Amino acid sequence: MRRGILWTLLLAADSAKEARRIAEEITVTTARDQGMLVNPHFHRRGR
């Protein structure tokens, strides 16, 4: 890879463990309409 985008999240949490849980909850793709890091192949063609 020659270039890309680095995303930085700033979270308010009581601990590093809690911050990790929150980050995973909002970024990891768990369904077609959930998660910020979405695999484009997860969506139906033409959408």
mmCIF entry with sequence, helices, sheets and N, C-alpha, C, O atoms, coordinates in Angstrom:
data_MODEL
# 
_entry.id   MODEL 
# 
_entity.id                         1 
_entity.type                       polymer 
_entity.pdbx_number_of_molecules   1 
# 
_entity_poly.entity_id                      1 
_entity_poly.type                           'polypeptide(L)' 
_entity_poly.nstd_linkage                   no 
_entity_poly.nstd_monomer                   no 
_entity_poly.pdbx_seq_one_letter_code       MRRGILWTLLLAADSAKEARRIAEEITVTTARDQGMLVNPHFHRRGR 
_entity_poly.pdbx_seq_one_letter_code_can   MRRGILWTLLLAADSAKEARRIAEEITVTTARDQGMLVNPHFHRRGR 
_entity_poly.pdbx_strand_id                 A 
# 
loop_
_entity_poly_seq.entity_id 
_entity_poly_seq.num 
_entity_poly_seq.mon_id 
_entity_poly_seq.hetero 
1 1  MET n 
1 2  ARG n 
1 3  ARG n 
1 4  GLY n 
1 5  ILE n 
1 6  LEU n 
1 7  TRP n 
1 8  THR n 
1 9  LEU n 
1 10 LEU n 
1 11 LEU n 
1 12 ALA n 
1 13 ALA n 
1 14 ASP n 
1 15 SER n 
1 16 ALA n 
1 17 LYS n 
1 18 GLU n 
1 19 ALA n 
1 20 ARG n 
1 21 ARG n 
1 22 ILE n 
1 23 ALA n 
1 24 GLU n 
1 25 GLU n 
1 26 ILE n 
1 27 THR n 
1 28 VAL n 
1 29 THR n 
1 30 THR n 
1 31 ALA n 
1 32 ARG n 
1 33 ASP n 
1 34 GLN n 
1 35 GLY n 
1 36 MET n 
1 37 LEU n 
1 38 VAL n 
1 39 ASN n 
1 40 PRO n 
1 41 HIS n 
1 42 PHE n 
1 43 HIS n 
1 44 ARG n 
1 45 ARG n 
1 46 GLY n 
1 47 ARG n 
# 
_struct_asym.id          A 
_struct_asym.entity_id   1 
# 
loop_
_struct_conf.conf_type_id 
_struct_conf.id 
_struct_conf.pdbx_PDB_helix_id 
_struct_conf.beg_label_comp_id 
_struct_conf.beg_label_asym_id 
_struct_conf.beg_label_seq_id 
_struct_conf.pdbx_beg_PDB_ins_code 
_struct_conf.end_label_comp_id 
_struct_conf.end_label_asym_id 
_struct_conf.end_label_seq_id 
_struct_conf.pdbx_end_PDB_ins_code 
_struct_conf.beg_auth_comp_id 
_struct_conf.beg_auth_asym_id 
_struct_conf.beg_auth_seq_id 
_struct_conf.end_auth_comp_id 
_struct_conf.end_auth_asym_id 
_struct_conf.end_auth_seq_id 
_struct_conf.pdbx_PDB_helix_class 
_struct_conf.details 
_struct_conf.pdbx_PDB_helix_length 
HELX_P HELX_P1 AA1 ALA A 16 ? THR A 27 ? ALA A 16 THR A 27 1 ? 12 
HELX_P HELX_P2 AA2 PRO A 40 ? PHE A 42 ? PRO A 40 PHE A 42 5 ? 3  
# 
_struct_conf_type.id          HELX_P 
_struct_conf_type.criteria    ? 
_struct_conf_type.reference   ? 
# 
loop_
_atom_site.group_PDB 
_atom_site.id 
_atom_site.type_symbol 
_atom_site.label_atom_id 
_atom_site.label_alt_id 
_atom_site.label_comp_id 
_atom_site.label_asym_id 
_atom_site.label_entity_id 
_atom_site.label_seq_id 
_atom_site.pdbx_PDB_ins_code 
_atom_site.Cartn_x 
_atom_site.Cartn_y 
_atom_site.Cartn_z 
_atom_site.occupancy 
_atom_site.B_iso_or_equiv 
_atom_site.pdbx_formal_charge 
_atom_site.auth_seq_id 
_atom_site.auth_comp_id 
_atom_site.auth_asym_id 
_atom_site.auth_atom_id 
_atom_site.pdbx_PDB_model_num 
ATOM 1   N N  . MET A 1 1  ? 0.846   -1.153 0.000  1.00 0.00 ? 1  MET A N  1 
ATOM 2   C CA . MET A 1 1  ? 0.000   0.000  0.000  1.00 0.00 ? 1  MET A CA 1 
ATOM 3   C C  . MET A 1 1  ? 0.903   1.232  0.000  1.00 0.00 ? 1  MET A C  1 
ATOM 4   O O  . MET A 1 1  ? 1.871   1.308  0.757  1.00 0.00 ? 1  MET A O  1 
ATOM 5   N N  . ARG A 1 2  ? 0.577   2.174  -0.843 1.00 0.00 ? 2  ARG A N  1 
ATOM 6   C CA . ARG A 1 2  ? 1.361   3.396  -0.936 1.00 0.00 ? 2  ARG A CA 1 
ATOM 7   C C  . ARG A 1 2  ? 0.763   4.550  -0.155 1.00 0.00 ? 2  ARG A C  1 
ATOM 8   O O  . ARG A 1 2  ? 1.482   5.443  0.291  1.00 0.00 ? 2  ARG A O  1 
ATOM 9   N N  . ARG A 1 3  ? -0.536  4.533  0.009  1.00 0.00 ? 3  ARG A N  1 
ATOM 10  C CA . ARG A 1 3  ? -1.175  5.584  0.794  1.00 0.00 ? 3  ARG A CA 1 
ATOM 11  C C  . ARG A 1 3  ? -2.485  5.068  1.358  1.00 0.00 ? 3  ARG A C  1 
ATOM 12  O O  . ARG A 1 3  ? -3.036  4.072  0.889  1.00 0.00 ? 3  ARG A O  1 
ATOM 13  N N  . GLY A 1 4  ? -2.958  5.749  2.349  1.00 0.00 ? 4  GLY A N  1 
ATOM 14  C CA . GLY A 1 4  ? -4.193  5.330  2.992  1.00 0.00 ? 4  GLY A CA 1 
ATOM 15  C C  . GLY A 1 4  ? -4.691  6.428  3.896  1.00 0.00 ? 4  GLY A C  1 
ATOM 16  O O  . GLY A 1 4  ? -4.175  7.546  3.892  1.00 0.00 ? 4  GLY A O  1 
ATOM 17  N N  . ILE A 1 5  ? -5.693  6.099  4.662  1.00 0.00 ? 5  ILE A N  1 
ATOM 18  C CA . ILE A 1 5  ? -6.291  7.052  5.598  1.00 0.00 ? 5  ILE A CA 1 
ATOM 19  C C  . ILE A 1 5  ? -6.162  6.472  6.993  1.00 0.00 ? 5  ILE A C  1 
ATOM 20  O O  . ILE A 1 5  ? -6.488  5.309  7.227  1.00 0.00 ? 5  ILE A O  1 
ATOM 21  N N  . LEU A 1 6  ? -5.689  7.282  7.905  1.00 0.00 ? 6  LEU A N  1 
ATOM 22  C CA . LEU A 1 6  ? -5.594  6.891  9.304  1.00 0.00 ? 6  LEU A CA 1 
ATOM 23  C C  . LEU A 1 6  ? -6.723  7.576  10.064 1.00 0.00 ? 6  LEU A C  1 
ATOM 24  O O  . LEU A 1 6  ? -6.817  8.804  10.081 1.00 0.00 ? 6  LEU A O  1 
ATOM 25  N N  . TRP A 1 7  ? -7.569  6.783  10.682 1.00 0.00 ? 7  TRP A N  1 
ATOM 26  C CA . TRP A 1 7  ? -8.664  7.320  11.484 1.00 0.00 ? 7  TRP A CA 1 
ATOM 27  C C  . TRP A 1 7  ? -8.219  7.311  12.946 1.00 0.00 ? 7  TRP A C  1 
ATOM 28  O O  . TRP A 1 7  ? -7.627  6.339  13.414 1.00 0.00 ? 7  TRP A O  1 
ATOM 29  N N  . THR A 1 8  ? -8.503  8.383  13.654 1.00 0.00 ? 8  THR A N  1 
ATOM 30  C CA . THR A 1 8  ? -8.195  8.481  15.074 1.00 0.00 ? 8  THR A CA 1 
ATOM 31  C C  . THR A 1 8  ? -9.487  8.728  15.835 1.00 0.00 ? 8  THR A C  1 
ATOM 32  O O  . THR A 1 8  ? -10.256 9.630  15.502 1.00 0.00 ? 8  THR A O  1 
ATOM 33  N N  . LEU A 1 9  ? -9.714  7.923  16.851 1.00 0.00 ? 9  LEU A N  1 
ATOM 34  C CA . LEU A 1 9  ? -10.901 8.081  17.689 1.00 0.00 ? 9  LEU A CA 1 
ATOM 35  C C  . LEU A 1 9  ? -10.480 8.622  19.052 1.00 0.00 ? 9  LEU A C  1 
ATOM 36  O O  . LEU A 1 9  ? -9.535  8.124  19.664 1.00 0.00 ? 9  LEU A O  1 
ATOM 37  N N  . LEU A 1 10 ? -11.178 9.626  19.510 1.00 0.00 ? 10 LEU A N  1 
ATOM 38  C CA . LEU A 1 10 ? -10.972 10.142 20.861 1.00 0.00 ? 10 LEU A CA 1 
ATOM 39  C C  . LEU A 1 10 ? -12.190 9.761  21.687 1.00 0.00 ? 10 LEU A C  1 
ATOM 40  O O  . LEU A 1 10 ? -13.303 10.209 21.411 1.00 0.00 ? 10 LEU A O  1 
ATOM 41  N N  . LEU A 1 11 ? -11.977 8.940  22.688 1.00 0.00 ? 11 LEU A N  1 
ATOM 42  C CA . LEU A 1 11 ? -13.076 8.426  23.493 1.00 0.00 ? 11 LEU A CA 1 
ATOM 43  C C  . LEU A 1 11 ? -12.921 8.836  24.947 1.00 0.00 ? 11 LEU A C  1 
ATOM 44  O O  . LEU A 1 11 ? -11.809 8.877  25.473 1.00 0.00 ? 11 LEU A O  1 
ATOM 45  N N  . ALA A 1 12 ? -14.024 9.134  25.585 1.00 0.00 ? 12 ALA A N  1 
ATOM 46  C CA . ALA A 1 12 ? -14.037 9.387  27.030 1.00 0.00 ? 12 ALA A CA 1 
ATOM 47  C C  . ALA A 1 12 ? -14.473 8.092  27.705 1.00 0.00 ? 12 ALA A C  1 
ATOM 48  O O  . ALA A 1 12 ? -15.612 7.650  27.550 1.00 0.00 ? 12 ALA A O  1 
ATOM 49  N N  . ALA A 1 13 ? -13.559 7.493  28.450 1.00 0.00 ? 13 ALA A N  1 
ATOM 50  C CA . ALA A 1 13 ? -13.857 6.227  29.119 1.00 0.00 ? 13 ALA A CA 1 
ATOM 51  C C  . ALA A 1 13 ? -13.128 6.194  30.454 1.00 0.00 ? 13 ALA A C  1 
ATOM 52  O O  . ALA A 1 13 ? -12.162 6.926  30.670 1.00 0.00 ? 13 ALA A O  1 
ATOM 53  N N  . ASP A 1 14 ? -13.603 5.340  31.339 1.00 0.00 ? 14 ASP A N  1 
ATOM 54  C CA . ASP A 1 14 ? -13.016 5.225  32.673 1.00 0.00 ? 14 ASP A CA 1 
ATOM 55  C C  . ASP A 1 14 ? -11.711 4.435  32.693 1.00 0.00 ? 14 ASP A C  1 
ATOM 56  O O  . ASP A 1 14 ? -10.919 4.564  33.626 1.00 0.00 ? 14 ASP A O  1 
ATOM 57  N N  . SER A 1 15 ? -11.485 3.613  31.661 1.00 0.00 ? 15 SER A N  1 
ATOM 58  C CA . SER A 1 15 ? -10.277 2.797  31.622 1.00 0.00 ? 15 SER A CA 1 
ATOM 59  C C  . SER A 1 15 ? -9.932  2.462  30.170 1.00 0.00 ? 15 SER A C  1 
ATOM 60  O O  . SER A 1 15 ? -10.745 2.654  29.266 1.00 0.00 ? 15 SER A O  1 
ATOM 61  N N  . ALA A 1 16 ? -8.733  1.967  29.967 1.00 0.00 ? 16 ALA A N  1 
ATOM 62  C CA . ALA A 1 16 ? -8.313  1.549  28.634 1.00 0.00 ? 16 ALA A CA 1 
ATOM 63  C C  . ALA A 1 16 ? -9.181  0.388  28.138 1.00 0.00 ? 16 ALA A C  1 
ATOM 64  O O  . ALA A 1 16 ? -9.501  0.306  26.952 1.00 0.00 ? 16 ALA A O  1 
ATOM 65  N N  . LYS A 1 17 ? -9.554  -0.496 29.044 1.00 0.00 ? 17 LYS A N  1 
ATOM 66  C CA . LYS A 1 17 ? -10.403 -1.638 28.685 1.00 0.00 ? 17 LYS A CA 1 
ATOM 67  C C  . LYS A 1 17 ? -11.772 -1.161 28.189 1.00 0.00 ? 17 LYS A C  1 
ATOM 68  O O  . LYS A 1 17 ? -12.291 -1.666 27.193 1.00 0.00 ? 17 LYS A O  1 
ATOM 69  N N  . GLU A 1 18 ? -12.349 -0.185 28.894 1.00 0.00 ? 18 GLU A N  1 
ATOM 70  C CA . GLU A 1 18 ? -13.645 0.373  28.503 1.00 0.00 ? 18 GLU A CA 1 
ATOM 71  C C  . GLU A 1 18 ? -13.539 1.118  27.167 1.00 0.00 ? 18 GLU A C  1 
ATOM 72  O O  . GLU A 1 18 ? -14.439 1.025  26.333 1.00 0.00 ? 18 GLU A O  1 
ATOM 73  N N  . ALA A 1 19 ? -12.450 1.852  26.964 1.00 0.00 ? 19 ALA A N  1 
ATOM 74  C CA . ALA A 1 19 ? -12.247 2.563  25.700 1.00 0.00 ? 19 ALA A CA 1 
ATOM 75  C C  . ALA A 1 19 ? -12.144 1.578  24.536 1.00 0.00 ? 19 ALA A C  1 
ATOM 76  O O  . ALA A 1 19 ? -12.696 1.822  23.464 1.00 0.00 ? 19 ALA A O  1 
ATOM 77  N N  . ARG A 1 20 ? -11.447 0.477  24.744 1.00 0.00 ? 20 ARG A N  1 
ATOM 78  C CA . ARG A 1 20 ? -11.326 -0.551 23.699 1.00 0.00 ? 20 ARG A CA 1 
ATOM 79  C C  . ARG A 1 20 ? -12.696 -1.150 23.375 1.00 0.00 ? 20 ARG A C  1 
ATOM 80  O O  . ARG A 1 20 ? -13.023 -1.364 22.207 1.00 0.00 ? 20 ARG A O  1 
ATOM 81  N N  . ARG A 1 21 ? -13.491 -1.419 24.409 1.00 0.00 ? 21 ARG A N  1 
ATOM 82  C CA . ARG A 1 21 ? -14.828 -2.003 24.188 1.00 0.00 ? 21 ARG A CA 1 
ATOM 83  C C  . ARG A 1 21 ? -15.688 -1.052 23.372 1.00 0.00 ? 21 ARG A C  1 
ATOM 84  O O  . ARG A 1 21 ? -16.369 -1.475 22.437 1.00 0.00 ? 21 ARG A O  1 
ATOM 85  N N  . ILE A 1 22 ? -15.662 0.224  23.718 1.00 0.00 ? 22 ILE A N  1 
ATOM 86  C CA . ILE A 1 22 ? -16.441 1.221  22.988 1.00 0.00 ? 22 ILE A CA 1 
ATOM 87  C C  . ILE A 1 22 ? -15.962 1.322  21.548 1.00 0.00 ? 22 ILE A C  1 
ATOM 88  O O  . ILE A 1 22 ? -16.774 1.351  20.623 1.00 0.00 ? 22 ILE A O  1 
ATOM 89  N N  . ALA A 1 23 ? -14.658 1.375  21.354 1.00 0.00 ? 23 ALA A N  1 
ATOM 90  C CA . ALA A 1 23 ? -14.100 1.474  20.007 1.00 0.00 ? 23 ALA A CA 1 
ATOM 91  C C  . ALA A 1 23 ? -14.502 0.282  19.146 1.00 0.00 ? 23 ALA A C  1 
ATOM 92  O O  . ALA A 1 23 ? -14.892 0.450  17.991 1.00 0.00 ? 23 ALA A O  1 
ATOM 93  N N  . GLU A 1 24 ? -14.411 -0.906 19.700 1.00 0.00 ? 24 GLU A N  1 
ATOM 94  C CA . GLU A 1 24 ? -14.798 -2.103 18.945 1.00 0.00 ? 24 GLU A CA 1 
ATOM 95  C C  . GLU A 1 24 ? -16.288 -2.094 18.623 1.00 0.00 ? 24 GLU A C  1 
ATOM 96  O O  . GLU A 1 24 ? -16.695 -2.500 17.534 1.00 0.00 ? 24 GLU A O  1 
ATOM 97  N N  . GLU A 1 25 ? -17.090 -1.639 19.559 1.00 0.00 ? 25 GLU A N  1 
ATOM 98  C CA . GLU A 1 25 ? -18.544 -1.604 19.368 1.00 0.00 ? 25 GLU A CA 1 
ATOM 99  C C  . GLU A 1 25 ? -18.947 -0.682 18.213 1.00 0.00 ? 25 GLU A C  1 
ATOM 100 O O  . GLU A 1 25 ? -19.863 -1.002 17.457 1.00 0.00 ? 25 GLU A O  1 
ATOM 101 N N  . ILE A 1 26 ? -18.270 0.454  18.076 1.00 0.00 ? 26 ILE A N  1 
ATOM 102 C CA . ILE A 1 26 ? -18.677 1.406  17.037 1.00 0.00 ? 26 ILE A CA 1 
ATOM 103 C C  . ILE A 1 26 ? -17.943 1.226  15.710 1.00 0.00 ? 26 ILE A C  1 
ATOM 104 O O  . ILE A 1 26 ? -18.373 1.776  14.695 1.00 0.00 ? 26 ILE A O  1 
ATOM 105 N N  . THR A 1 27 ? -16.851 0.472  15.696 1.00 0.00 ? 27 THR A N  1 
ATOM 106 C CA . THR A 1 27 ? -16.086 0.362  14.447 1.00 0.00 ? 27 THR A CA 1 
ATOM 107 C C  . THR A 1 27 ? -16.182 -0.992 13.765 1.00 0.00 ? 27 THR A C  1 
ATOM 108 O O  . THR A 1 27 ? -16.191 -1.053 12.536 1.00 0.00 ? 27 THR A O  1 
ATOM 109 N N  . VAL A 1 28 ? -16.251 -2.058 14.509 1.00 0.00 ? 28 VAL A N  1 
ATOM 110 C CA . VAL A 1 28 ? -16.216 -3.396 13.908 1.00 0.00 ? 28 VAL A CA 1 
ATOM 111 C C  . VAL A 1 28 ? -17.540 -3.702 13.222 1.00 0.00 ? 28 VAL A C  1 
ATOM 112 O O  . VAL A 1 28 ? -18.610 -3.513 13.799 1.00 0.00 ? 28 VAL A O  1 
ATOM 113 N N  . THR A 1 29 ? -17.453 -4.172 11.997 1.00 0.00 ? 29 THR A N  1 
ATOM 114 C CA . THR A 1 29 ? -18.639 -4.522 11.226 1.00 0.00 ? 29 THR A CA 1 
ATOM 115 C C  . THR A 1 29 ? -19.234 -5.818 11.757 1.00 0.00 ? 29 THR A C  1 
ATOM 116 O O  . THR A 1 29 ? -18.570 -6.854 11.781 1.00 0.00 ? 29 THR A O  1 
ATOM 117 N N  . THR A 1 30 ? -20.489 -5.751 12.183 1.00 0.00 ? 30 THR A N  1 
ATOM 118 C CA . THR A 1 30 ? -21.177 -6.933 12.682 1.00 0.00 ? 30 THR A CA 1 
ATOM 119 C C  . THR A 1 30 ? -22.384 -7.288 11.821 1.00 0.00 ? 30 THR A C  1 
ATOM 120 O O  . THR A 1 30 ? -22.932 -8.386 11.931 1.00 0.00 ? 30 THR A O  1 
ATOM 121 N N  . ALA A 1 31 ? -22.790 -6.369 10.976 1.00 0.00 ? 31 ALA A N  1 
ATOM 122 C CA . ALA A 1 31 ? -23.912 -6.581 10.063 1.00 0.00 ? 31 ALA A CA 1 
ATOM 123 C C  . ALA A 1 31 ? -23.777 -5.572 8.930  1.00 0.00 ? 31 ALA A C  1 
ATOM 124 O O  . ALA A 1 31 ? -22.917 -4.692 8.979  1.00 0.00 ? 31 ALA A O  1 
ATOM 125 N N  . ARG A 1 32 ? -24.610 -5.695 7.927  1.00 0.00 ? 32 ARG A N  1 
ATOM 126 C CA . ARG A 1 32 ? -24.524 -4.781 6.783  1.00 0.00 ? 32 ARG A CA 1 
ATOM 127 C C  . ARG A 1 32 ? -24.695 -3.326 7.157  1.00 0.00 ? 32 ARG A C  1 
ATOM 128 O O  . ARG A 1 32 ? -24.156 -2.443 6.491  1.00 0.00 ? 32 ARG A O  1 
ATOM 129 N N  . ASP A 1 33 ? -25.439 -3.072 8.215  1.00 0.00 ? 33 ASP A N  1 
ATOM 130 C CA . ASP A 1 33 ? -25.725 -1.685 8.597  1.00 0.00 ? 33 ASP A CA 1 
ATOM 131 C C  . ASP A 1 33 ? -25.145 -1.304 9.954  1.00 0.00 ? 33 ASP A C  1 
ATOM 132 O O  . ASP A 1 33 ? -25.557 -0.305 10.544 1.00 0.00 ? 33 ASP A O  1 
ATOM 133 N N  . GLN A 1 34 ? -24.194 -2.086 10.451 1.00 0.00 ? 34 GLN A N  1 
ATOM 134 C CA . GLN A 1 34 ? -23.595 -1.797 11.755 1.00 0.00 ? 34 GLN A CA 1 
ATOM 135 C C  . GLN A 1 34 ? -22.080 -1.828 11.661 1.00 0.00 ? 34 GLN A C  1 
ATOM 136 O O  . GLN A 1 34 ? -21.499 -2.782 11.142 1.00 0.00 ? 34 GLN A O  1 
ATOM 137 N N  . GLY A 1 35 ? -21.449 -0.790 12.160 1.00 0.00 ? 35 GLY A N  1 
ATOM 138 C CA . GLY A 1 35 ? -19.994 -0.722 12.178 1.00 0.00 ? 35 GLY A CA 1 
ATOM 139 C C  . GLY A 1 35 ? -19.466 0.305  11.203 1.00 0.00 ? 35 GLY A C  1 
ATOM 140 O O  . GLY A 1 35 ? -19.984 0.453  10.096 1.00 0.00 ? 35 GLY A O  1 
ATOM 141 N N  . MET A 1 36 ? -18.434 1.013  11.620 1.00 0.00 ? 36 MET A N  1 
ATOM 142 C CA . MET A 1 36 ? -17.860 2.062  10.793 1.00 0.00 ? 36 MET A CA 1 
ATOM 143 C C  . MET A 1 36 ? -16.901 1.495  9.743  1.00 0.00 ? 36 MET A C  1 
ATOM 144 O O  . MET A 1 36 ? -16.798 2.040  8.644  1.00 0.00 ? 36 MET A O  1 
ATOM 145 N N  . LEU A 1 37 ? -16.208 0.420  10.069 1.00 0.00 ? 37 LEU A N  1 
ATOM 146 C CA . LEU A 1 37 ? -15.256 -0.181 9.144  1.00 0.00 ? 37 LEU A CA 1 
ATOM 147 C C  . LEU A 1 37 ? -15.972 -1.256 8.340  1.00 0.00 ? 37 LEU A C  1 
ATOM 148 O O  . LEU A 1 37 ? -15.893 -2.443 8.658  1.00 0.00 ? 37 LEU A O  1 
ATOM 149 N N  . VAL A 1 38 ? -16.657 -0.834 7.317  1.00 0.00 ? 38 VAL A N  1 
ATOM 150 C CA . VAL A 1 38 ? -17.521 -1.720 6.546  1.00 0.00 ? 38 VAL A CA 1 
ATOM 151 C C  . VAL A 1 38 ? -16.768 -2.275 5.344  1.00 0.00 ? 38 VAL A C  1 
ATOM 152 O O  . VAL A 1 38 ? -16.138 -1.528 4.595  1.00 0.00 ? 38 VAL A O  1 
ATOM 153 N N  . ASN A 1 39 ? -16.838 -3.568 5.170  1.00 0.00 ? 39 ASN A N  1 
ATOM 154 C CA . ASN A 1 39 ? -16.278 -4.224 4.002  1.00 0.00 ? 39 ASN A CA 1 
ATOM 155 C C  . ASN A 1 39 ? -17.217 -3.943 2.826  1.00 0.00 ? 39 ASN A C  1 
ATOM 156 O O  . ASN A 1 39 ? -18.387 -4.321 2.886  1.00 0.00 ? 39 ASN A O  1 
ATOM 157 N N  . PRO A 1 40 ? -16.742 -3.290 1.758  1.00 0.00 ? 40 PRO A N  1 
ATOM 158 C CA . PRO A 1 40 ? -17.638 -2.944 0.640  1.00 0.00 ? 40 PRO A CA 1 
ATOM 159 C C  . PRO A 1 40 ? -18.269 -4.164 -0.024 1.00 0.00 ? 40 PRO A C  1 
ATOM 160 O O  . PRO A 1 40 ? -19.320 -4.047 -0.654 1.00 0.00 ? 40 PRO A O  1 
ATOM 161 N N  . HIS A 1 41 ? -17.645 -5.324 0.107  1.00 0.00 ? 41 HIS A N  1 
ATOM 162 C CA . HIS A 1 41 ? -18.198 -6.544 -0.487 1.00 0.00 ? 41 HIS A CA 1 
ATOM 163 C C  . HIS A 1 41 ? -19.346 -7.104 0.348  1.00 0.00 ? 41 HIS A C  1 
ATOM 164 O O  . HIS A 1 41 ? -20.049 -8.018 -0.085 1.00 0.00 ? 41 HIS A O  1 
ATOM 165 N N  . PHE A 1 42 ? -19.531 -6.557 1.536  1.00 0.00 ? 42 PHE A N  1 
ATOM 166 C CA . PHE A 1 42 ? -20.602 -6.985 2.429  1.00 0.00 ? 42 PHE A CA 1 
ATOM 167 C C  . PHE A 1 42 ? -21.953 -6.489 1.917  1.00 0.00 ? 42 PHE A C  1 
ATOM 168 O O  . PHE A 1 42 ? -22.988 -7.079 2.224  1.00 0.00 ? 42 PHE A O  1 
ATOM 169 N N  . HIS A 1 43 ? -21.945 -5.412 1.143  1.00 0.00 ? 43 HIS A N  1 
ATOM 170 C CA . HIS A 1 43 ? -23.184 -4.823 0.639  1.00 0.00 ? 43 HIS A CA 1 
ATOM 171 C C  . HIS A 1 43 ? -23.595 -5.468 -0.679 1.00 0.00 ? 43 HIS A C  1 
ATOM 172 O O  . HIS A 1 43 ? -22.759 -5.954 -1.441 1.00 0.00 ? 43 HIS A O  1 
ATOM 173 N N  . ARG A 1 44 ? -24.886 -5.459 -0.924 1.00 0.00 ? 44 ARG A N  1 
ATOM 174 C CA . ARG A 1 44 ? -25.380 -5.974 -2.192 1.00 0.00 ? 44 ARG A CA 1 
ATOM 175 C C  . ARG A 1 44 ? -24.958 -5.055 -3.325 1.00 0.00 ? 44 ARG A C  1 
ATOM 176 O O  . ARG A 1 44 ? -24.824 -3.846 -3.138 1.00 0.00 ? 44 ARG A O  1 
ATOM 177 N N  . ARG A 1 45 ? -24.756 -5.617 -4.470 1.00 0.00 ? 45 ARG A N  1 
ATOM 178 C CA . ARG A 1 45 ? -24.349 -4.852 -5.638 1.00 0.00 ? 45 ARG A CA 1 
ATOM 179 C C  . ARG A 1 45 ? -25.452 -3.861 -6.035 1.00 0.00 ? 45 ARG A C  1 
ATOM 180 O O  . ARG A 1 45 ? -26.637 -4.189 -5.964 1.00 0.00 ? 45 ARG A O  1 
ATOM 181 N N  . GLY A 1 46 ? -25.062 -2.654 -6.452 1.00 0.00 ? 46 GLY A N  1 
ATOM 182 C CA . GLY A 1 46 ? -26.009 -1.673 -6.917 1.00 0.00 ? 46 GLY A CA 1 
ATOM 183 C C  . GLY A 1 46 ? -26.616 -0.798 -5.843 1.00 0.00 ? 46 GLY A C  1 
ATOM 184 O O  . GLY A 1 46 ? -27.481 0.030  -6.129 1.00 0.00 ? 46 GLY A O  1 
ATOM 185 N N  . ARG A 1 47 ? -26.177 -0.969 -4.624 1.00 0.00 ? 47 ARG A N  1 
ATOM 186 C CA . ARG A 1 47 ? -26.695 -0.160 -3.508 1.00 0.00 ? 47 ARG A CA 1 
ATOM 187 C C  . ARG A 1 47 ? -25.954 1.105  -3.341 1.00 0.00 ? 47 ARG A C  1 
ATOM 188 O O  . ARG A 1 47 ? -26.269 1.891  -2.448 1.00 0.00 ? 47 ARG A O  1 
# 
